[in-house]
């Protein structure tokens, strides 16, 4: 491929697709199957101020300035509550459609942003380096139906993350409008040629254009979406969910949660966006009858240290809680309460649930994929769901 053509594909937002996008299936659309929405909390979310162990005296002792006052906590049970900015999620909790998995992490944690998110994206061991994302490997072993509009869609400017890998029909877009505009550029630029290599690239572009027509429905919702980039991302997610051909995975992100200083205001604003966005997405999915066949799951490269720092913030830590929402979810607390009186030598929490067991739960529920085929070892799924989807 010429340098000029690479530049065109990159400008059009299609360069990441050209190497891995197989021909778009011409099969008739089938009813939408299960969909996983991954919500990445970029930067390392402070789990202790998200799912709060308010009854543990060590919580306030470790965080004399950062601890959320007990009367402000959105209480879930006699020991645990949510940050007040996550109050919208209480309705999902009360409906038993929100599972909170506490203490998700992995052995020998790495506190570098780059390396730790690589571990989370690939589902590797901390001493193992893998080139493909955990979902890409899962789909390589158990391909999704060719009739799907796409295997996966990444919304925003993040990398492909868990969807990185050859042979996965994954798209990266900021908005549906931008993707369609870029696809039109590809169509207009692509001319016939007798050069076999260039002809292959042109075919890839035509397949992308065909996918663009199939993947972006035109749907207006009664459900309102909050303003801002995350609200726009969940709106786009709902649009993708409305596609009758189906999309297997949608990845959205929110951040930055890297709150080394002046954490309270920043963290509250981010959690407010998260809570309002997830509630809006739930409403839209209920509106189109996709709530029971969709699983929403959060992840982040790490949590924060248990003790506050001198800058009214928190430093890179280890294990953290994560949310799983959906109409098929068996709501409740899973994993283990953080043991604030048993921190490691660096002042960090021990993990209770291996991230690969967390992922194994999603693989089994959404697509019936055995985790041993993806992670090289069996990891027992968690009982987070009432029924299969």
Secondary structure as GFF3:
##gff-version 3
##sequence-region A 1 389
A	DSSP	alpha_helix	3	12	.	.	.	ID=ss1
A	DSSP	alpha_helix	15	18	.	.	.	ID=ss2
A	DSSP	beta_strand	35	42	.	.	.	ID=ss3
A	DSSP	three_ten_helix	47	49	.	.	.	ID=ss4
A	DSSP	beta_strand	51	52	.	.	.	ID=ss5
A	DSSP	alpha_helix	57	62	.	.	.	ID=ss6
A	DSSP	three_ten_helix	70	72	.	.	.	ID=ss7
A	DSSP	beta_strand	74	75	.	.	.	ID=ss8
A	DSSP	beta_strand	81	82	.	.	.	ID=ss9
A	DSSP	three_ten_helix	84	89	.	.	.	ID=ss10
A	DSSP	alpha_helix	90	94	.	.	.	ID=ss11
A	DSSP	beta_strand	98	105	.	.	.	ID=ss12
A	DSSP	alpha_helix	113	122	.	.	.	ID=ss13
A	DSSP	alpha_helix	134	141	.	.	.	ID=ss14
A	DSSP	beta_strand	150	155	.	.	.	ID=ss15
A	DSSP	three_ten_helix	161	163	.	.	.	ID=ss16
A	DSSP	beta_strand	170	173	.	.	.	ID=ss17
A	DSSP	alpha_helix	176	189	.	.	.	ID=ss18
A	DSSP	alpha_helix	196	215	.	.	.	ID=ss19
A	DSSP	alpha_helix	229	241	.	.	.	ID=ss20
A	DSSP	beta_strand	247	255	.	.	.	ID=ss21
A	DSSP	alpha_helix	263	287	.	.	.	ID=ss22
A	DSSP	beta_strand	294	299	.	.	.	ID=ss23
A	DSSP	beta_strand	320	325	.	.	.	ID=ss24
A	DSSP	beta_strand	332	335	.	.	.	ID=ss25
A	DSSP	beta_strand	353	354	.	.	.	ID=ss26
A	DSSP	alpha_helix	355	367	.	.	.	ID=ss27
A	DSSP	alpha_helix	372	375	.	.	.	ID=ss28
###
